[in-house]
Amino acid sequence: MPATLALYHLWWLSIAIADVAADDLGSDFGDLGKELLGGFAIAVVAAVAYAFLKLRWRDHNPPAQFISISPLKQPNKATKVSRE
């Protein structure tokens, strides 16, 4: 949940920066390729940083062991098999 909230705020920040940049710079169709490439590069950097932080957090807080709700089979007891 905190990671989702952080990504939500990062998204709003990127929208605000893009809005300010579009108002101040006044881009035309010739610069759209550079802006698209720059946005893709920023998205890749953000995704790699998120994955790195998520993996480091997982190393510090390992997940719980698997808990089964089904009964364990006892190997010592003979099972009765009907051959009908």
C-alpha positions as CSV (number, residue, x, y, z in Angstrom):
1,M,0.0,0.0,0.0
2,P,2.7,2.6,0.8
3,A,4.4,1.8,-2.5
4,T,1.2,2.3,-4.4
5,L,0.7,5.6,-2.6
6,A,4.2,6.7,-3.5
7,L,3.7,5.8,-7.1
8,Y,0.5,7.7,-7.2
9,H,2.2,10.9,-5.9
10,L,5.1,10.3,-8.4
11,W,2.5,10.2,-11.1
12,W,0.9,13.4,-10.0
13,L,4.3,15.1,-9.8
14,S,5.2,14.0,-13.3
15,I,1.9,15.4,-14.6
16,A,2.5,18.7,-12.9
17,I,6.1,18.9,-14.3
18,A,4.9,18.0,-17.8
19,D,2.2,20.7,-17.5
20,V,4.7,23.4,-16.4
21,A,7.2,22.3,-19.1
22,A,4.5,22.5,-21.8
23,D,3.4,26.0,-20.8
24,D,6.9,27.4,-20.5
25,L,8.7,25.7,-23.5
26,G,5.9,25.6,-26.0
27,S,6.8,22.4,-27.8
28,D,6.0,21.8,-31.5
29,F,5.8,18.5,-33.4
30,G,9.5,18.5,-34.1
31,D,10.4,18.0,-30.4
32,L,7.8,15.3,-29.6
33,G,10.2,12.5,-30.4
34,K,12.8,13.8,-27.9
35,E,10.1,14.3,-25.3
36,L,8.8,10.8,-25.8
37,L,12.2,9.3,-25.6
38,G,12.9,11.4,-22.4
39,G,9.6,10.3,-20.8
40,F,10.4,6.6,-21.7
41,A,13.9,7.0,-20.1
42,I,12.4,8.5,-16.9
43,A,9.8,5.7,-16.8
44,V,12.5,3.0,-17.1
45,V,14.6,4.7,-14.4
46,A,11.6,4.9,-12.1
47,A,10.7,1.2,-12.7
48,V,14.3,0.0,-12.0
49,A,14.5,2.1,-8.9
50,Y,11.1,0.8,-7.7
51,A,12.2,-2.9,-8.4
52,F,15.5,-2.3,-6.6
53,L,13.8,-0.8,-3.5
54,K,11.1,-3.5,-3.5
55,L,13.8,-6.3,-3.6
56,R,15.8,-4.7,-0.8
57,W,12.7,-4.4,1.3
58,R,11.9,-8.0,0.7
59,D,15.4,-9.1,1.8
60,H,15.0,-7.2,5.1
61,N,11.5,-8.5,5.7
62,P,11.3,-12.1,4.3
63,P,7.9,-13.5,3.5
64,A,6.2,-15.9,6.0
65,Q,6.7,-19.6,5.5
66,F,4.0,-21.4,3.6
67,I,1.1,-22.5,5.8
68,S,-1.1,-25.3,4.5
69,I,-4.7,-25.7,5.7
70,S,-4.9,-29.3,4.4
71,P,-4.0,-32.2,6.8
72,L,-0.6,-33.8,6.4
73,K,-0.5,-37.3,5.1
74,Q,1.0,-39.8,7.6
75,P,3.5,-42.1,5.9
76,N,3.3,-44.7,8.8
77,K,-0.3,-45.5,8.4
78,A,-1.3,-48.0,5.7
79,T,-3.9,-46.8,3.3
80,K,-6.8,-49.0,2.3
81,V,-7.3,-49.2,-1.4
82,S,-10.5,-50.8,-2.7
83,R,-10.0,-52.6,-6.0
84,E,-13.5,-52.6,-7.3
